[in-house]
């Protein structure tokens, strides 16, 4: 498995649990250091460290140092660059290195999310240049990761696995392998179709989340509870599939995948105004929350000192420590740029480094909560002491319905 990020770790664990001998390749010295020190924030890190200690998973720092393998799975990062355009450089580097060491009749699978055409136009060419023939002496294809961090019901094993190949023989061989690891596979007609499916399912979520956030802004202006209204709509047994509002969709998948799809559409001269608007609105959502904070501070902050704000939750979703594309962090940046003193509390993220400095999660107690001019809840972790906020007199902005957790307290 090439890449020992969250997805790569899950692939390693699932393959090892299925009885396969597994080696993970990770060339990021920082991540390897976190592995040794057990300081990585991913919620599956303890499991992967245990698997390594038990020799279920071996770790190498280069592809060349890895043992010969029957199956190679590439799960490297596909981030956005500084201009928020797709960055496939990690895929390209992995393909070039792997093409030089792969052995005849090996299975080579790309799991990293990218736009349609990536597998056959970017990932495959280094293998062709080395003289390999897909479907004859090498089996190359695409199977997008669909992992939902923190979800204990739907795991890599139980989520249906989309599989595709550069040829029919490649697709069948890849499907046969995944059937040894997961409960079910869903074959697709081409690698481009599988790539498109992954982007579509997460772009659909972004569009719906963005509309839920837009509706929350409207409900707030009208003095209505957006979560009450959403719950009422869910009583309709058909047609309505609304998602909950929040501070903005985060994580590597939803906002990034939508940006990949939007960029790809422009590259083939197809207009996607709904998607483009959703991507832009999600990017701007933390600024919307920041304006509410400034409105509150106008009434609560002292005039002779900078306003103080506490952000509760900087992980992008509840009960995990993943901060990628975090709306809470984006909110901290916006508030800092406006001259506000910002701190955070997150039981899953003990430390945080931002462009304007390093931070530590501050304690949330009855005493400390009263020291701020405003508290903004951006992630509703179960481990937060909500009792503190139930009786706190500091102005509270709740972006993720933490009020429901507080209301359940006796």
TABELHU-V219419 format. One record per backbone hydrogen bond with DSSP energy under -0.5 kcal/mol. NH is the residue of the N-H (numbers start at 1). CO is the residue of the C=O. Records with the same first field share a line. If there is no record, write none. Layout:
BEGIN
NH->CO / CO
END
This chain:
BEGIN
2->73
3->1 / 25
9->5
10->6
11->7
12->8
13->9
14->10
15->11
16->12
17->13
18->14
19->16
20->15
22->56
24->58
25->1
26->24 / 60
29->27
32->28
33->29
34->30
35->31
36->32
37->33
38->34
39->34
40->34
45->42
48->44
49->45
50->46
51->47
52->48
53->49
54->50
55->52
56->51
57->51
58->22
60->24
66->63
72->107
74->72 / 109
75->2 / 73
81->85
84->81
87->79
88->86
92->88
93->89
94->90
95->91
96->92
97->93
98->94
99->95
100->96 / 97
101->97 / 98
102->98
105->137
106->103 / 137
107->70
108->139
109->72
110->141
111->74 / 109
112->74
118->115
121->117
122->118
123->118
124->119
127->124
128->124
129->125
130->126
131->128
132->127
134->132
135->138
136->133
137->133
138->133
139->106
140->138
141->108
142->164
143->110
145->111
149->147
151->148
152->150
155->153
159->155
161->184
162->160
163->186
164->142
166->140
171->167
172->168
173->169
174->170
175->171
176->172
177->173
178->174
179->175
180->177
181->178
182->178
183->157
186->161
188->163
194->190
195->191
196->192
197->193
198->194
199->195
200->196
201->197
202->198
203->199
204->200
205->201
206->202
207->203
208->204
209->205
210->206
211->207
212->208
213->209
214->210
215->211
216->212
217->213
218->214
219->215
220->216
221->217
222->218
223->219 / 220
224->219
226->224
229->225
230->226
231->227
232->228
233->229
234->230
235->232
236->233
240->238
241->239
251->324
257->253
258->254
259->255
260->256
261->257
262->258
263->259
264->260
265->261
266->262
267->263
268->264 / 265
269->266
270->265
276->272
277->273
278->274
279->275
280->276
281->277
282->278
283->279
284->280
285->281 / 282
287->284
288->284
289->285
290->286
291->287
292->288
293->289
294->290
295->291
296->292
297->293
298->294
299->295 / 296
300->296
301->297
305->302
309->341
310->374
311->309 / 343
312->310 / 376
313->311 / 345
316->322
320->317
321->41
326->323
330->326
331->327
332->328
333->329
334->330
335->331
336->332
337->333
338->334
339->336
340->335
341->307
342->340
343->309
345->311
349->346
352->359
354->352 / 357
357->354
359->352
361->350
362->344
365->363
369->365
370->366 / 367
371->368
372->369
373->308
374->308
375->395
376->310
377->375 / 397
378->312 / 376
379->312
381->379
384->381
386->384
388->385
389->385
390->386
391->387
392->388
395->373
397->375
398->396
399->377 / 397
404->401
405->401 / 402
406->402
407->403
408->404
409->406
END
